[in-house]
Amino acid sequence: MLMKNVTFSKDYDKTLKLRCLWFGAMLAIGLVGFACYFFLVPQSNLGDHAKGFYLGAASGITVAAVFFLVRTQYLMSHPEAKRKARIEETDERQQKIVGGAAQFAGLFTFYAAALALFVLLPLSLHAYYALLGVLAVYALSFVAANLWLSKKL
Amino acid sequence: MTNRIAELRKARRISQAELADAVEVTRQTIISLENGRYNASLLLAHKIAQYFGLTIEDVFLFEEDTPC
């Protein structure tokens, strides 16, 4: 039973299929961005910056989605490449490194944002509220994740 | 916690890459385990011990079991 759980191949296949769906959704977002750029933006009175944003964001999202879709399809049809990718992605040391780095980055960002609140308040009330909102979302998502993981583990 | 992975691996003339491939981790993980920079999870410890045909206690030595 233990060794059966150790073998991730079946789960990884599911993971790859799920990724295809996500990248497909990402591709749809990019295509919607292009459609907006070609059909809606010309009739609007948006500035050059906003028009550039539509084209840039749509191009970036579409290219990234196509790249990851092709890569995922390649992994699904090449067992040896899939095995190597699975080992790299499920390597426990690597996961610990990523988890530790994410924890550090989250904590650092939180402290930096808290510090920035003091600087922002006299400069811009809108920016202050925006940053305060980000910190509130961070704190709430931390509490929610903590509760969920406490029940799960 | 220390381990005998390097010793066992060398005795069996197995490369780090071969061991890593067999227990499905990266070679860097084997290197870190052998250097004592990283402690394996129970699952990985089980896989490594099983690969060598030994028990976890034979491969991984907890501090109080480590010979002085």
Backbone of each chain as ProteinMPNN parsed JSONL, in Angstrom:
{"seq_chain_A": "MLMKNVTFSKDYDKTLKLRCLWFGAMLAIGLVGFACYFFLVPQSNLGDHAKGFYLGAASGITVAAVFFLVRTQYLMSHPEAKRKARIEETDERQQKIVGGAAQFAGLFTFYAAALALFVLLPLSLHAYYALLGVLAVYALSFVAANLWLSKKL", "coords_chain_A": {"N_chain_A": [[0.829, -1.209, 0.0], [1.892, 1.202, 0.851], [3.968, 1.546, -0.98], [2.468, 1.696, -3.238], [1.273, 4.112, -2.96], [3.48, 5.635, -3.187], [4.09, 5.648, -5.855], [3.608, 7.949, -8.228], [2.623, 8.132, -10.774], [0.009, 7.785, -11.888], [-1.452, 9.837, -10.68], [0.036, 11.959, -11.618], [-0.487, 11.888, -14.323], [-3.129, 12.691, -14.258], [-2.708, 15.227, -13.256], [-1.343, 16.408, -15.404], [-3.337, 16.361, -17.356], [-5.206, 18.045, -16.177], [-3.717, 20.357, -16.17], [-3.617, 20.888, -18.886], [-6.228, 21.692, -19.306], [-6.26, 24.053, -17.787], [-4.335, 25.569, -19.159], [-5.619, 25.727, -21.556], [-7.782, 27.316, -20.839], [-6.359, 29.58, -20.238], [-5.385, 30.22, -22.743], [-7.784, 30.873, -23.953], [-8.375, 33.244, -22.589], [-6.329, 34.872, -23.554], [-7.055, 34.954, -26.276], [-9.512, 36.212, -26.113], [-8.612, 38.671, -25.266], [-7.236, 39.486, -27.587], [-9.426, 39.612, -29.34], [-10.855, 41.685, -28.16], [-8.999, 43.711, -28.541], [-8.942, 43.987, -31.331], [-11.644, 44.389, -32.076], [-13.099, 45.915, -30.17], [-11.45, 47.879, -28.957], [-10.561, 49.717, -31.068], [-12.87, 51.249, -31.468], [-13.136, 52.593, -29.157], [-12.206, 55.291, -26.866], [-9.695, 54.959, -25.796], [-6.423, 55.52, -24.394], [-3.042, 55.474, -25.787], [-1.442, 53.963, -24.121], [-3.213, 52.191, -22.834], [-4.201, 50.825, -25.058], [-1.87, 49.591, -25.893], [-1.487, 47.966, -23.707], [-3.57, 46.071, -24.01], [-2.789, 44.728, -26.397], [-0.201, 43.842, -25.715], [-0.615, 42.301, -23.347], [-2.455, 40.376, -24.278], [-0.916, 39.121, -26.275], [1.254, 38.131, -24.768], [-0.016, 36.384, -22.912], [-1.234, 34.569, -24.688], [0.962, 33.463, -26.113], [2.388, 32.289, -23.977], [0.47, 30.438, -23.06], [0.168, 28.759, -25.31], [2.786, 27.748, -25.5], [3.03, 26.316, -23.028], [0.946, 24.524, -23.332], [1.777, 23.001, -25.541], [4.125, 21.931, -24.465], [3.082, 20.409, -22.328], [1.497, 18.587, -23.741], [3.504, 17.293, -25.106], [4.871, 16.069, -22.97], [2.881, 14.311, -22.16], [2.805, 12.524, -24.233], [5.309, 11.418, -24.361], [6.782, 9.083, -22.599], [9.302, 8.823, -21.191], [10.264, 11.444, -20.954], [8.161, 12.434, -19.512], [8.417, 11.015, -17.137], [10.87, 12.018, -16.172], [10.179, 14.701, -15.811], [8.19, 14.414, -13.906], [9.654, 13.381, -11.747], [11.335, 15.555, -11.199], [9.448, 17.477, -10.505], [8.158, 16.367, -8.315], [10.086, 15.937, -6.496], [11.091, 15.716, -3.206], [12.917, 17.313, -1.777], [13.188, 19.508, -3.435], [10.586, 20.458, -3.338], [10.482, 21.219, -0.689], [12.33, 23.262, -0.694], [11.079, 25.103, -2.4], [8.747, 25.601, -0.918], [9.86, 26.713, 1.422], [11.098, 28.973, 0.348], [8.871, 30.334, -0.627], [7.542, 30.831, 1.75], [9.359, 32.515, 3.034], [9.395, 34.639, 1.193], [6.731, 35.482, 1.337], [6.517, 36.319, 4.015], [8.469, 38.308, 4.079], [7.45, 40.114, 2.185], [5.086, 40.825, 3.467], [6.031, 42.177, 5.768], [7.442, 44.234, 4.527], [5.362, 45.534, 3.219], [3.835, 46.33, 5.388], [5.56, 48.143, 6.521], [5.662, 49.975, 4.453], [3.137, 51.069, 4.615], [3.227, 53.044, 6.583], [4.746, 54.953, 5.323], [3.191, 55.535, 3.115], [0.755, 56.632, 3.988], [0.824, 59.527, 4.575], [1.305, 60.344, 1.97], [-0.41, 59.27, -0.108], [-3.746, 58.574, 0.127], [-5.356, 56.781, -1.271], [-3.547, 54.887, -2.279], [-2.666, 53.948, 0.147], [-4.988, 52.705, 1.194], [-5.308, 50.738, -0.773], [-3.011, 49.166, -0.424], [-3.42, 48.392, 2.189], [-5.673, 46.84, 1.819], [-4.565, 44.75, 0.341], [-2.898, 43.63, 2.272], [-4.843, 42.807, 4.074], [-6.174, 40.864, 2.553], [-4.103, 39.057, 2.284], [-3.727, 38.286, 4.989], [-6.267, 37.174, 5.548], [-6.394, 35.096, 3.653], [-4.301, 33.57, 4.603], [-5.274, 32.739, 7.104], [-7.519, 31.281, 6.232], [-6.29, 29.269, 4.682], [-4.794, 28.072, 6.655], [-6.793, 27.026, 8.347], [-8.022, 25.238, 6.579], [-5.906, 23.476, 5.984], [-5.43, 22.518, 8.518], [-7.648, 20.96, 8.96], [-7.41, 19.158, 6.918], [-4.937, 17.822, 7.25]], "CA_chain_A": [[0.0, 0.0, 0.0], [2.788, 2.351, 0.962], [4.677, 1.709, -2.253], [1.489, 2.08, -4.247], [1.116, 5.553, -2.806], [4.732, 6.283, -3.595], [4.049, 5.787, -7.31], [2.763, 9.105, -8.524], [2.369, 8.218, -12.212], [-1.403, 7.953, -12.211], [-1.806, 11.194, -10.265], [0.726, 12.919, -12.48], [-1.268, 11.92, -15.567], [-4.292, 13.554, -13.975], [-2.17, 16.585, -13.135], [-1.059, 16.919, -16.75], [-4.616, 16.604, -18.038], [-5.776, 19.243, -15.559], [-2.911, 21.489, -16.644], [-4.063, 21.177, -20.254], [-7.467, 22.475, -19.191], [-5.897, 25.392, -17.309], [-3.658, 26.308, -20.23], [-6.663, 25.997, -22.543], [-8.513, 28.478, -20.323], [-5.436, 30.713, -20.37], [-5.385, 30.542, -24.183], [-9.068, 31.556, -24.214], [-8.238, 34.625, -22.08], [-5.492, 35.579, -24.523], [-7.814, 35.171, -27.512], [-10.509, 37.253, -25.799], [-7.835, 39.919, -25.268], [-7.028, 39.844, -29.005], [-10.734, 39.997, -29.904], [-11.152, 43.038, -27.635], [-8.064, 44.66, -29.162], [-9.275, 44.218, -32.736], [-13.036, 44.765, -32.336], [-13.645, 46.904, -29.225], [-10.517, 48.987, -28.669], [-10.539, 50.778, -32.085], [-14.044, 52.127, -31.353], [-13.112, 53.292, -27.869], [-11.302, 56.447, -26.826], [-8.612, 54.607, -24.88], [-5.124, 56.085, -24.726], [-2.074, 54.548, -26.39], [-0.96, 53.032, -23.09], [-4.245, 51.171, -22.642], [-4.212, 49.993, -26.273], [-0.647, 48.779, -25.811], [-1.707, 46.939, -22.683], [-4.393, 45.01, -24.607], [-1.995, 43.942, -27.346], [0.905, 43.197, -25.0], [-1.118, 41.267, -22.443], [-3.044, 39.295, -25.088], [0.188, 38.384, -26.916], [2.009, 37.405, -23.735], [-0.828, 35.279, -22.374], [-1.442, 33.573, -25.742], [2.227, 32.76, -26.37], [2.678, 31.439, -22.813], [-0.499, 29.337, -23.04], [0.515, 27.823, -26.394], [4.035, 27.082, -25.113], [2.793, 25.332, -21.974], [0.072, 23.471, -23.884], [2.628, 22.129, -26.37], [5.025, 21.206, -23.557], [2.298, 19.413, -21.595], [1.13, 17.535, -24.7], [4.746, 16.536, -25.362], [5.11, 15.21, -21.8], [1.858, 13.262, -22.121], [3.027, 11.524, -25.293], [6.672, 10.875, -24.271], [6.865, 8.535, -21.229], [10.573, 9.074, -20.497], [10.278, 12.878, -20.612], [7.148, 12.603, -18.463], [8.993, 10.479, -15.906], [11.867, 12.984, -15.69], [9.464, 15.9, -15.337], [7.497, 14.041, -12.668], [10.66, 13.282, -10.681], [11.772, 16.92, -10.846], [8.358, 18.224, -9.879], [7.727, 15.765, -7.05], [11.252, 15.748, -5.639], [10.702, 16.286, -1.915], [13.841, 18.395, -1.393], [12.827, 20.66, -4.25], [9.316, 20.978, -2.808], [10.79, 21.878, 0.58], [13.001, 24.521, -1.055], [10.062, 26.015, -2.936], [7.895, 25.963, 0.215], [10.625, 27.609, 2.284], [11.285, 30.242, -0.367], [7.565, 31.005, -0.669], [7.28, 31.279, 3.117], [10.222, 33.675, 3.268], [8.941, 35.741, 0.33], [5.466, 35.959, 1.89], [6.794, 37.039, 5.259], [9.23, 39.518, 3.729], [6.522, 41.033, 1.521], [4.153, 41.317, 4.482], [6.721, 43.173, 6.593], [7.757, 45.387, 3.67], [4.105, 46.238, 2.97], [3.465, 46.978, 6.653], [6.462, 49.3, 6.635], [5.268, 50.938, 3.418], [1.893, 51.73, 5.04], [3.584, 54.255, 7.324], [5.249, 55.937, 4.362], [2.134, 55.885, 2.153], [-0.375, 57.363, 4.576], [0.841, 60.977, 4.297], [1.492, 60.627, 0.539], [-1.606, 58.97, -0.908], [-4.72, 57.79, 0.892], [-5.812, 55.684, -2.144], [-2.494, 53.862, -2.275], [-2.665, 53.395, 1.508], [-6.113, 51.76, 1.298], [-5.037, 49.603, -1.673], [-2.016, 48.301, 0.23], [-4.083, 47.835, 3.377], [-6.529, 45.777, 1.288], [-3.692, 43.611, -0.021], [-2.486, 42.996, 3.533], [-6.025, 42.139, 4.638], [-6.381, 39.645, 1.751], [-3.02, 38.131, 2.67], [-4.019, 37.757, 6.32], [-7.461, 36.316, 5.464], [-6.054, 33.861, 2.923], [-3.462, 32.775, 5.501], [-6.164, 32.113, 8.098], [-8.333, 30.279, 5.53], [-5.419, 28.143, 4.317], [-4.434, 27.423, 7.906], [-7.952, 26.238, 8.776], [-8.222, 24.151, 5.614], [-4.839, 22.496, 6.156], [-5.6, 21.896, 9.843], [-8.68, 19.922, 8.834], [-6.975, 18.178, 5.929], [-3.805, 17.016, 7.704]], "C_chain_A": [[0.862, 1.257, 0.0], [3.479, 2.614, -0.369], [3.725, 2.122, -3.372], [1.276, 3.6, -4.194], [2.341, 6.305, -3.28], [4.73, 6.532, -5.094], [3.048, 6.863, -7.703], [2.216, 9.099, -9.952], [0.905, 8.48, -12.558], [-1.861, 9.375, -11.865], [-1.175, 12.228, -11.197], [0.032, 13.018, -13.832], [-2.481, 12.833, -15.413], [-3.855, 15.011, -13.909], [-1.935, 17.196, -14.507], [-2.348, 17.234, -17.515], [-5.275, 17.879, -17.511], [-5.037, 20.495, -16.035], [-3.324, 21.896, -18.056], [-5.326, 22.038, -20.224], [-7.169, 23.912, -18.77], [-5.245, 26.211, -18.417], [-4.635, 26.615, -21.37], [-7.471, 27.229, -22.142], [-7.667, 29.744, -20.473], [-5.385, 31.188, -21.826], [-6.663, 31.311, -24.545], [-9.012, 33.006, -23.75], [-7.427, 35.46, -23.062], [-6.249, 35.911, -25.797], [-8.906, 36.227, -27.316], [-9.837, 38.622, -25.8], [-7.597, 40.411, -26.686], [-8.324, 40.344, -29.64], [-11.107, 41.405, -29.453], [-10.277, 44.066, -28.347], [-8.488, 45.002, -30.593], [-10.698, 44.765, -32.949], [-13.577, 45.869, -31.417], [-12.762, 48.136, -29.064], [-10.528, 50.07, -29.762], [-11.718, 51.753, -31.977], [-14.05, 52.924, -30.055], [-12.168, 54.492, -27.93], [-10.172, 56.21, -25.82], [-7.302, 55.235, -25.352], [-4.193, 55.03, -25.306], [-1.573, 53.515, -25.384], [-1.933, 51.874, -22.913], [-4.319, 50.236, -23.854], [-3.01, 49.049, -26.275], [-0.794, 47.664, -24.801], [-2.5, 45.772, -23.26], [-3.554, 44.104, -25.5], [-0.895, 43.16, -26.63], [0.429, 42.055, -24.129], [-1.685, 40.084, -23.23], [-1.943, 38.461, -25.739], [0.922, 37.526, -25.901], [1.246, 36.189, -23.236], [-0.99, 34.18, -23.427], [-0.17, 32.764, -25.992], [2.551, 31.802, -25.223], [1.749, 30.226, -22.791], [-0.161, 28.295, -24.107], [1.778, 27.041, -26.034], [3.78, 25.984, -24.088], [1.862, 24.207, -22.439], [0.899, 22.471, -24.686], [3.538, 21.279, -25.484], [4.279, 20.099, -22.816], [1.888, 18.26, -22.504], [2.336, 16.653, -25.003], [5.012, 15.564, -24.208], [4.121, 14.045, -21.772], [2.118, 12.167, -23.159], [4.442, 10.936, -25.273], [6.925, 10.39, -22.838], [8.165, 8.876, -20.491], [10.677, 10.538, -20.067], [9.295, 13.146, -19.478], [7.7, 12.132, -17.111], [10.003, 11.465, -15.304], [11.2, 14.227, -15.11], [8.771, 15.608, -14.009], [8.481, 13.986, -11.494], [11.092, 14.677, -10.238], [10.684, 17.684, -10.096], [7.962, 17.678, -8.514], [8.891, 15.516, -6.107], [11.018, 16.466, -4.308], [11.62, 17.411, -1.454], [13.484, 19.675, -2.143], [11.543, 21.305, -3.732], [9.545, 21.733, -1.505], [11.454, 23.233, 0.311], [11.973, 25.549, -1.522], [9.145, 26.516, -1.808], [8.583, 26.966, 1.126], [10.803, 28.975, 1.655], [9.985, 31.039, -0.402], [7.214, 31.583, 0.702], [8.089, 32.545, 3.419], [9.722, 34.884, 2.477], [7.647, 36.351, 0.871], [5.67, 36.812, 3.127], [7.495, 38.361, 4.977], [8.301, 40.569, 3.112], [5.558, 41.653, 2.524], [4.8, 42.421, 5.317], [7.028, 44.432, 5.784], [6.497, 46.223, 3.429], [3.651, 46.978, 4.227], [4.302, 48.239, 6.867], [6.035, 50.403, 5.662], [3.991, 51.687, 3.795], [2.188, 53.055, 5.749], [4.042, 55.369, 6.381], [4.115, 56.447, 3.471], [1.053, 56.802, 2.721], [-0.314, 58.877, 4.32], [0.93, 61.313, 2.809], [0.231, 60.425, -0.289], [-2.55, 58.063, -0.136], [-5.22, 56.589, 0.073], [-4.808, 54.535, -2.141], [-2.447, 53.16, -0.923], [-3.776, 52.346, 1.651], [-5.891, 50.531, 0.411], [-4.07, 48.625, -1.013], [-2.602, 47.64, 1.475], [-4.995, 46.672, 2.962], [-5.725, 44.541, 0.94], [-3.268, 42.865, 1.242], [-3.646, 42.24, 4.174], [-6.294, 40.83, 3.894], [-5.333, 38.597, 2.113], [-3.351, 37.469, 4.011], [-5.213, 36.799, 6.282], [-7.161, 35.006, 4.743], [-5.162, 32.972, 3.772], [-4.327, 32.033, 6.513], [-6.991, 31.002, 7.443], [-7.507, 29.044, 5.191], [-5.036, 27.349, 5.565], [-5.563, 26.522, 8.397], [-8.149, 25.019, 7.878], [-7.172, 23.056, 5.819], [-4.953, 21.779, 7.495], [-6.623, 20.767, 9.782], [-8.195, 18.783, 7.943], [-5.891, 17.25, 6.488], [-4.048, 16.426, 9.096]], "O_chain_A": [[0.613, 2.22, -0.725], [3.564, 3.754, -0.826], [4.115, 2.801, -4.322], [1.124, 4.268, -5.217], [2.26, 7.454, -3.715], [5.304, 7.517, -5.559], [1.836, 6.718, -7.541], [1.425, 9.972, -10.307], [0.604, 9.303, -13.423], [-2.558, 10.026, -12.644], [-1.79, 13.245, -11.518], [-0.034, 14.096, -14.423], [-2.812, 13.624, -16.296], [-4.525, 15.905, -14.426], [-2.28, 18.352, -14.75], [-2.437, 18.236, -18.225], [-5.822, 18.679, -18.271], [-5.64, 21.543, -16.269], [-3.377, 23.081, -18.386], [-5.475, 22.979, -21.003], [-7.737, 24.863, -19.308], [-5.554, 27.389, -18.598], [-4.501, 27.626, -22.06], [-7.802, 28.072, -22.976], [-8.174, 30.821, -20.788], [-5.346, 32.386, -22.103], [-6.636, 32.261, -25.328], [-9.531, 33.898, -24.422], [-7.778, 36.599, -23.368], [-6.114, 37.008, -26.34], [-9.192, 37.022, -28.211], [-10.408, 39.606, -26.27], [-7.734, 41.601, -26.967], [-8.341, 41.338, -30.366], [-11.604, 42.213, -30.238], [-10.74, 45.148, -28.709], [-8.406, 46.156, -31.015], [-10.933, 45.518, -33.894], [-14.416, 46.666, -31.835], [-13.24, 49.27, -29.037], [-10.506, 51.253, -29.423], [-11.6, 52.924, -32.34], [-14.87, 53.824, -29.876], [-11.436, 54.684, -28.901], [-9.753, 57.116, -25.1], [-7.097, 55.453, -26.546], [-4.513, 53.841, -25.315], [-1.316, 52.361, -25.727], [-1.524, 50.715, -22.849], [-4.476, 49.024, -23.709], [-3.123, 47.872, -26.614], [-0.295, 46.556, -25.001], [-2.152, 44.613, -23.033], [-3.598, 42.879, -25.382], [-0.681, 41.977, -26.898], [0.997, 40.963, -24.162], [-1.429, 38.929, -22.891], [-2.024, 37.233, -25.756], [1.182, 36.347, -26.139], [1.799, 35.093, -23.148], [-0.896, 32.995, -23.106], [-0.213, 31.537, -26.074], [2.938, 30.656, -25.45], [2.196, 29.109, -22.532], [-0.198, 27.093, -23.841], [1.843, 25.828, -26.233], [4.25, 24.857, -24.247], [1.984, 23.069, -21.985], [0.748, 21.258, -24.537], [3.707, 20.08, -25.708], [4.783, 18.983, -22.691], [1.925, 17.098, -22.098], [2.216, 15.436, -25.138], [5.334, 14.396, -24.427], [4.482, 12.927, -21.404], [1.699, 11.023, -22.982], [4.752, 10.054, -26.073], [7.245, 11.193, -21.962], [8.137, 9.184, -19.299], [11.122, 10.838, -18.959], [9.55, 13.969, -18.599], [7.477, 12.767, -16.081], [10.0, 11.718, -14.099], [11.599, 14.735, -14.062], [8.763, 16.441, -13.103], [8.192, 14.473, -10.401], [11.201, 14.947, -9.041], [10.969, 18.441, -9.168], [7.49, 18.422, -7.655], [8.706, 14.944, -5.032], [10.777, 17.673, -4.281], [11.166, 18.358, -0.813], [13.475, 20.768, -1.577], [11.42, 22.529, -3.691], [8.901, 22.748, -1.24], [11.18, 24.218, 0.996], [11.991, 26.705, -1.101], [8.808, 27.698, -1.75], [7.976, 27.948, 1.553], [10.679, 30.003, 2.321], [9.988, 32.258, -0.23], [6.663, 32.679, 0.804], [7.573, 33.511, 3.982], [9.632, 35.994, 3.001], [7.476, 37.57, 0.869], [5.08, 37.883, 3.271], [7.162, 39.395, 5.556], [8.354, 41.748, 3.463], [5.248, 42.842, 2.453], [4.198, 43.47, 5.547], [6.893, 45.55, 6.281], [6.547, 47.453, 3.433], [3.15, 48.1, 4.154], [3.803, 49.262, 7.335], [6.043, 51.588, 5.994], [3.781, 52.814, 3.348], [1.495, 54.052, 5.545], [3.77, 56.55, 6.601], [4.072, 57.624, 3.115], [0.507, 57.645, 2.01], [-1.31, 59.457, 3.887], [0.661, 62.45, 2.421], [-0.154, 61.293, -1.074], [-2.204, 56.934, 0.211], [-5.479, 55.52, 0.625], [-5.176, 53.368, -2.015], [-2.223, 51.953, -0.841], [-3.545, 51.247, 2.157], [-6.244, 49.416, 0.793], [-4.282, 47.413, -1.039], [-2.316, 46.48, 1.771], [-5.081, 45.657, 3.653], [-6.149, 43.418, 1.211], [-3.276, 41.635, 1.284], [-3.458, 41.166, 4.745], [-6.603, 39.811, 4.512], [-5.636, 37.41, 2.233], [-3.266, 36.248, 4.15], [-5.181, 35.739, 6.907], [-7.613, 33.94, 5.161], [-5.248, 31.748, 3.681], [-4.133, 30.841, 6.749], [-7.15, 29.921, 8.011], [-7.956, 27.915, 5.385], [-4.962, 26.12, 5.538], [-5.322, 25.389, 8.814], [-8.408, 23.914, 8.356], [-7.494, 21.868, 5.83], [-4.625, 20.599, 7.612], [-6.486, 19.751, 10.462], [-8.513, 17.615, 8.166], [-5.912, 16.045, 6.238], [-3.189, 15.72, 9.626]]}, "seq_chain_B": "MTNRIAELRKARRISQAELADAVEVTRQTIISLENGRYNASLLLAHKIAQYFGLTIEDVFLFEEDTPC", "coords_chain_B": {"N_chain_B": [[20.56, 13.348, 12.655], [22.198, 10.802, 10.9], [23.377, 9.087, 7.938], [23.926, 6.046, 6.003], [24.092, 6.089, 3.299], [25.965, 6.848, 1.244], [28.075, 5.112, 1.808], [26.862, 2.55, 1.506], [26.049, 2.738, -1.124], [28.478, 3.042, -2.521], [29.67, 0.614, -1.868], [28.117, -1.086, -3.329], [28.679, -0.306, -5.834], [27.167, 1.693, -7.138], [26.012, 4.509, -8.886], [25.339, 7.956, -7.967], [23.391, 9.031, -9.583], [22.114, 6.745, -10.559], [20.995, 5.681, -8.224], [19.34, 7.8, -7.519], [17.576, 7.769, -9.686], [16.386, 5.288, -9.299], [14.98, 5.579, -6.873], [13.419, 7.627, -7.485], [14.018, 10.457, -7.195], [15.746, 13.633, -7.467], [19.204, 13.866, -8.516], [20.532, 15.725, -7.036], [19.222, 15.671, -4.624], [20.036, 13.231, -3.559], [22.751, 13.807, -3.261], [22.606, 15.845, -1.316], [21.492, 14.39, 0.782], [23.534, 12.547, 1.295], [25.529, 14.271, 2.099], [24.489, 15.117, 4.449], [23.021, 17.389, 4.606], [20.36, 17.427, 4.238], [17.438, 15.892, 5.501], [15.828, 12.859, 4.888], [12.382, 12.214, 4.06], [9.976, 10.067, 5.69], [8.881, 8.406, 3.799], [10.708, 8.525, 1.63], [12.954, 7.571, 2.926], [12.133, 4.984, 3.411], [11.932, 4.031, 0.787], [14.606, 4.173, -0.052], [15.858, 2.474, 1.783], [14.574, 0.107, 1.129], [15.472, -0.213, -1.458], [18.15, -0.853, -1.033], [17.767, -3.207, 0.202], [17.523, -3.296, 2.933], [16.646, -2.384, 6.367], [15.043, 0.659, 7.503], [16.314, 1.552, 9.804], [18.803, 0.429, 9.467], [19.955, 1.929, 7.519], [19.531, 4.646, 8.07], [20.701, 6.548, 10.707], [19.847, 7.469, 13.865], [20.65, 10.112, 16.163], [21.179, 9.131, 18.823], [21.781, 6.546, 18.255], [24.036, 6.667, 16.789], [27.32, 5.587, 16.431], [29.926, 6.539, 18.682]], "CA_chain_B": [[20.435, 12.049, 11.979], [23.18, 10.549, 9.838], [22.966, 7.928, 7.128], [24.997, 5.256, 5.389], [23.768, 5.983, 1.869], [27.185, 6.881, 0.425], [28.814, 3.869, 2.078], [26.133, 1.438, 0.881], [26.053, 2.956, -2.573], [29.823, 2.751, -3.035], [29.899, -0.829, -1.716], [27.386, -1.775, -4.41], [29.137, 0.334, -7.09], [26.023, 2.365, -7.769], [26.23, 5.965, -8.964], [24.28, 8.777, -7.356], [22.322, 9.178, -10.585], [21.358, 5.481, -10.606], [20.187, 5.599, -6.997], [18.297, 8.832, -7.636], [16.599, 7.281, -10.664], [15.658, 4.147, -8.726], [14.048, 6.003, -5.819], [12.631, 8.709, -8.097], [14.298, 11.824, -6.73], [16.826, 14.186, -8.283], [20.554, 13.521, -8.049], [20.882, 16.728, -6.033], [18.664, 15.219, -3.337], [20.947, 12.179, -3.059], [23.975, 14.498, -2.824], [22.298, 16.527, -0.055], [21.312, 13.359, 1.809], [24.842, 11.991, 1.635], [26.292, 15.302, 2.816], [23.837, 15.386, 5.725], [22.382, 18.71, 4.593], [18.911, 17.248, 4.128], [16.928, 14.643, 6.075], [14.788, 12.275, 4.039], [11.074, 11.949, 4.653], [9.805, 8.647, 6.009], [8.603, 7.718, 2.536], [11.956, 8.392, 0.876], [13.813, 6.688, 3.715], [11.622, 3.627, 3.147], [12.299, 3.652, -0.59], [16.054, 3.972, -0.116], [16.159, 1.245, 2.535], [14.068, -1.017, 0.331], [16.366, -0.342, -2.617], [19.355, -1.538, -0.583], [17.363, -4.469, 0.815], [17.767, -3.173, 4.376], [15.586, -1.644, 7.065], [15.337, 2.1, 7.645], [17.282, 1.706, 10.898], [20.139, 0.032, 8.988], [20.476, 2.964, 6.611], [19.478, 5.96, 8.722], [21.105, 6.413, 12.1], [19.459, 8.605, 14.701], [21.804, 10.569, 16.945], [21.518, 8.283, 19.965], [22.271, 5.273, 17.732], [25.276, 6.883, 16.07], [28.485, 5.209, 17.233], [30.813, 7.674, 18.989]], "C_chain_B": [[21.503, 11.921, 10.892], [22.688, 9.357, 9.019], [24.161, 7.253, 6.479], [24.8, 5.137, 3.879], [25.032, 5.922, 1.009], [27.957, 5.578, 0.568], [28.172, 2.672, 1.365], [26.178, 1.526, -0.648], [27.412, 2.594, -3.179], [30.137, 1.254, -2.952], [29.223, -1.611, -2.841], [27.737, -1.211, -5.784], [27.969, 0.949, -7.878], [26.313, 3.869, -7.795], [25.08, 6.698, -8.286], [23.089, 8.904, -8.301], [21.46, 7.91, -10.647], [20.445, 5.34, -9.384], [19.016, 6.592, -7.071], [17.183, 8.363, -8.572], [15.735, 6.167, -10.065], [14.636, 4.579, -7.677], [13.234, 7.239, -6.233], [12.76, 10.05, -7.374], [15.403, 12.362, -7.633], [18.177, 13.795, -7.672], [20.98, 14.48, -6.94], [20.361, 16.333, -4.65], [19.553, 14.143, -2.718], [22.228, 12.824, -2.521], [23.738, 15.161, -1.456], [22.108, 15.533, 1.091], [22.667, 12.829, 2.261], [25.689, 12.985, 2.422], [25.691, 15.639, 4.176], [23.167, 16.746, 5.781], [20.857, 18.6, 4.59], [18.517, 15.899, 4.73], [15.763, 14.129, 5.242], [13.472, 12.149, 4.798], [10.98, 10.447, 4.936], [9.61, 7.827, 4.736], [9.877, 7.487, 1.728], [12.922, 7.463, 1.602], [13.415, 5.231, 3.468], [12.046, 3.143, 1.764], [13.795, 3.352, -0.7], [16.444, 2.669, 0.594], [15.731, 0.019, 1.746], [14.967, -1.27, -0.882], [17.626, -1.12, -2.229], [19.032, -2.895, 0.06], [17.59, -4.473, 2.313], [16.572, -2.492, 5.05], [16.0, -0.173, 7.175], [16.411, 2.311, 8.71], [18.695, 1.327, 10.467], [20.786, 1.136, 8.155], [20.557, 4.322, 7.308], [19.736, 5.797, 10.22], [20.694, 7.667, 12.879], [20.598, 8.894, 15.678], [22.18, 9.618, 18.072], [22.042, 6.914, 19.532], [23.628, 5.414, 17.05], [26.46, 6.489, 16.937], [29.424, 6.399, 17.454], [32.223, 7.441, 18.423]], "O_chain_B": [[21.683, 12.822, 10.072], [21.705, 8.707, 9.374], [25.256, 7.812, 6.414], [25.287, 4.192, 3.257], [25.159, 5.052, 0.147], [28.431, 5.01, -0.416], [28.855, 1.887, 0.708], [26.324, 0.525, -1.349], [27.487, 1.928, -4.211], [30.78, 0.694, -3.839], [29.704, -2.667, -3.25], [27.143, -1.608, -6.787], [27.817, 0.752, -9.084], [26.807, 4.423, -6.813], [24.004, 6.142, -8.063], [21.934, 8.887, -7.875], [20.238, 7.986, -10.771], [19.287, 4.938, -9.496], [17.876, 6.27, -6.735], [16.0, 8.539, -8.283], [14.526, 6.107, -10.29], [13.547, 4.009, -7.6], [12.478, 7.806, -5.444], [11.773, 10.682, -6.998], [15.937, 11.631, -8.469], [18.279, 13.448, -6.495], [21.7, 14.096, -6.019], [20.99, 16.629, -3.634], [19.795, 14.141, -1.51], [22.728, 12.44, -1.463], [24.569, 15.05, -0.554], [22.508, 15.795, 2.225], [22.919, 12.681, 3.456], [26.465, 12.601, 3.297], [26.3, 16.359, 4.967], [22.787, 17.215, 6.854], [20.155, 19.562, 4.902], [19.181, 14.889, 4.497], [14.832, 14.871, 4.93], [13.455, 11.997, 6.02], [11.809, 9.665, 4.473], [10.109, 6.708, 4.615], [10.102, 6.395, 1.207], [13.621, 6.667, 0.975], [14.273, 4.359, 3.333], [12.464, 1.998, 1.593], [14.197, 2.393, -1.359], [17.238, 1.877, 0.087], [16.442, -0.984, 1.702], [15.187, -2.416, -1.274], [18.112, -1.946, -3.001], [19.943, -3.642, 0.418], [17.822, -5.527, 2.905], [15.619, -2.08, 4.39], [17.161, 0.179, 6.963], [17.305, 3.142, 8.546], [19.673, 1.83, 11.021], [22.01, 1.253, 8.098], [21.535, 5.053, 7.15], [19.074, 5.013, 10.9], [21.142, 8.775, 12.583], [21.408, 8.017, 15.976], [23.36, 9.324, 18.267], [22.666, 6.202, 20.32], [24.295, 4.419, 16.766], [26.605, 6.99, 18.052], [29.685, 7.171, 16.532], [33.1, 8.289, 18.585]]}, "name": "protein", "num_of_chains": 2, "seq": "MLMKNVTFSKDYDKTLKLRCLWFGAMLAIGLVGFACYFFLVPQSNLGDHAKGFYLGAASGITVAAVFFLVRTQYLMSHPEAKRKARIEETDERQQKIVGGAAQFAGLFTFYAAALALFVLLPLSLHAYYALLGVLAVYALSFVAANLWLSKKLMTNRIAELRKARRISQAELADAVEVTRQTIISLENGRYNASLLLAHKIAQYFGLTIEDVFLFEEDTPC"}
